Amino acid sequence: MGETGIPRILHLHSGFNLGGKEARAVRLMNVWGRRAHHSVISADHAAMGARKAIAADVPCDFPMEAAPSLNGLPGLARYRRWARYMQRFDLVLTYNWGAMDGVMAHRMFAPFVKLPPLIHHEDGFNEDEAERLKPKRNLFRQLALGSAHALVVPSRVLEDVALGAWAQPRPRIRRIANGIDVAAYAVPPAPGAIPGLGKRAGDVVVGTLAGLRAVKNLPRLVRVVASLGEHVWLAIVGEGPEREAIVAQARALGMEQRLILPGFLPDPARYIGSFDIFALSSDSEQAPISLIEAMAAGRPAVSTDVGDVRNMVADENAALIVPRNDETRFEAALRRLVEGAELRATIGAANRRKAQAEFQESTMLARYGALYEGAMGRPGALNK
């Protein structure tokens, strides 16, 4: 523990721009406030957008230069450095494939030196595993996770992967559904909350929250929206390396004047209600928090049929979840909503009811708090 007696928690990410897993990690930090000290390390030092969402009163540092690198080939010396670094913490939290070297370092040295408990989180896959999991990565996970206190997944699909391809024992796996403060999304959007969105009477806004990464396939969303008419806008909130590809696709289709790319915006409850329709064009998702936020705001959703999305939305919305590679059906689903204000309202209300019933933040916070406290042997340290 640190000098103040509060737990010191190490977070290992491949990148720390604000996506689903980062939003959840930041929310947990903010809720726990000064009850824990957090050290966040990103393998990509430039991908730190989520840092801006951490509350000012949360004890937190970003020791990327002082810590070993998460990049590089597997190696005993590198893993030894990671094991030594972990010893200064009370809990290690790792996220997705990009942090798996940290997990392997823990696995290799836990039998020989005293290390803090490690909990690994898997929230989905990048474009390199969107079509098919890589056998070498499956084997690496099988070996590395042997010393993990728990493996946390948010979806039934990932739970099945963990039991099957990753050969994890069921007692190690915790499925914790993502949750949000549903009530906060019931208020109307703040005026001007999305810079540059100049909606006029009769306009329809299709919107999404996403890291601008290839796996999100946002050029697909640009192509589909471009076909829907001059009164349909597209707002993509997020930041990432695919920004230029998105802009180039919009320019090629002559719709750059109807594309809004405001970058990172904190507090989605302030602006997600500015969307008339929420859309996900991803090649891979599991249980996207952005979808839950849109549901809580009473918005209908059109999405590729990935992860648990079909089971997350209300029954009334299920027909708008389309095969991943079928842009024709994606366009048809969006067009139904663009042309049907009453349908948008009906489906949006059903989605809000489901969010209220199944995705409350209080349940998620309690489960994460109990898991982390139990791993550290410090009940009540976080959820007081």
Rosetta blueprint (number, residue, H / E / L):
1 M L
2 G L
3 E L
4 T L
5 G L
6 I L
7 P L
8 R E
9 I E
10 L E
11 H E
12 L E
13 H E
14 S L
15 G L
16 F L
17 N L
18 L L
19 G L
20 G H
21 K H
22 E H
23 A H
24 R H
25 A H
26 V H
27 R H
28 L H
29 M H
30 N H
31 V H
32 W H
33 G H
34 R H
35 R H
36 A L
37 H E
38 H E
39 S E
40 V E
41 I E
42 S E
43 A L
44 D L
45 H L
46 A L
47 A L
48 M L
49 G H
50 A H
51 R H
52 K H
53 A H
54 I L
55 A L
56 A L
57 D L
58 V L
59 P L
60 C E
61 D E
62 F L
63 P L
64 M L
65 E L
66 A L
67 A L
68 P L
69 S L
70 L L
71 N L
72 G L
73 L L
74 P L
75 G L
76 L H
77 A H
78 R H
79 Y H
80 R H
81 R H
82 W H
83 A H
84 R H
85 Y H
86 M H
87 Q L
88 R L
89 F L
90 D L
91 L E
92 V E
93 L E
94 T E
95 Y E
96 N L
97 W H
98 G H
99 A H
100 M H
101 D H
102 G H
103 V H
104 M H
105 A H
106 H H
107 R H
108 M H
109 F H
110 A L
111 P L
112 F L
113 V L
114 K L
115 L L
116 P L
117 P L
118 L E
119 I E
120 H E
121 H E
122 E L
123 D L
124 G L
125 F L
126 N L
127 E H
128 D H
129 E H
130 A L
131 E L
132 R L
133 L L
134 K L
135 P H
136 K H
137 R H
138 N H
139 L H
140 F H
141 R H
142 Q H
143 L H
144 A H
145 L H
146 G H
147 S H
148 A L
149 H L
150 A E
151 L E
152 V E
153 V E
154 P L
155 S L
156 R H
157 V H
158 L H
159 E H
160 D H
161 V H
162 A H
163 L H
164 G L
165 A L
166 W L
167 A L
168 Q L
169 P L
170 R H
171 P H
172 R H
173 I E
174 R E
175 R E
176 I L
177 A L
178 N L
179 G L
180 I E
181 D L
182 V H
183 A H
184 A H
185 Y H
186 A H
187 V L
188 P L
189 P L
190 A L
191 P L
192 G L
193 A L
194 I L
195 P L
196 G L
197 L L
198 G L
199 K L
200 R L
201 A L
202 G L
203 D L
204 V E
205 V E
206 V E
207 G E
208 T E
209 L E
210 A L
211 G L
212 L L
213 R L
214 A H
215 V H
216 K H
217 N L
218 L H
219 P H
220 R H
221 L H
222 V H
223 R H
224 V H
225 V H
226 A H
227 S L
228 L L
229 G L
230 E L
231 H L
232 V E
233 W E
234 L E
235 A E
236 I E
237 V E
238 G L
239 E L
240 G L
241 P L
242 E L
243 R H
244 E H
245 A H
246 I H
247 V H
248 A H
249 Q H
250 A H
251 R H
252 A H
253 L L
254 G L
255 M L
256 E H
257 Q H
258 R H
259 L E
260 I E
261 L E
262 P E
263 G E
264 F L
265 L L
266 P L
267 D L
268 P H
269 A H
270 R H
271 Y L
272 I H
273 G H
274 S H
275 F L
276 D L
277 I E
278 F E
279 A E
280 L E
281 S L
282 S L
283 D L
284 S L
285 E L
286 Q L
287 A L
288 P L
289 I H
290 S H
291 L H
292 I H
293 E H
294 A H
295 M H
296 A H
297 A L
298 G L
299 R L
300 P L
301 A E
302 V E
303 S E
304 T E
305 D L
306 V L
307 G L
308 D L
309 V H
310 R H
311 N H
312 M H
313 V L
314 A L
315 D H
316 E H
317 N H
318 A H
319 A H
320 L H
321 I E
322 V E
323 P L
324 R L
325 N L
326 D L
327 E H
328 T H
329 R H
330 F H
331 E H
332 A H
333 A H
334 L H
335 R H
336 R H
337 L H
338 V H
339 E L
340 G L
341 A H
342 E H
343 L H
344 R H
345 A H
346 T H
347 I H
348 G H
349 A H
350 A H
351 N H
352 R H
353 R H
354 K H
355 A H
356 Q H
357 A H
358 E H
359 F L
360 Q E
361 E H
362 S H
363 T H
364 M H
365 L H
366 A H
367 R H
368 Y H
369 G H
370 A H
371 L H
372 Y H
373 E H
374 G H
375 A H
376 M H
377 G L
378 R L
379 P L
380 G L
381 A L
382 L L
383 N L
384 K L
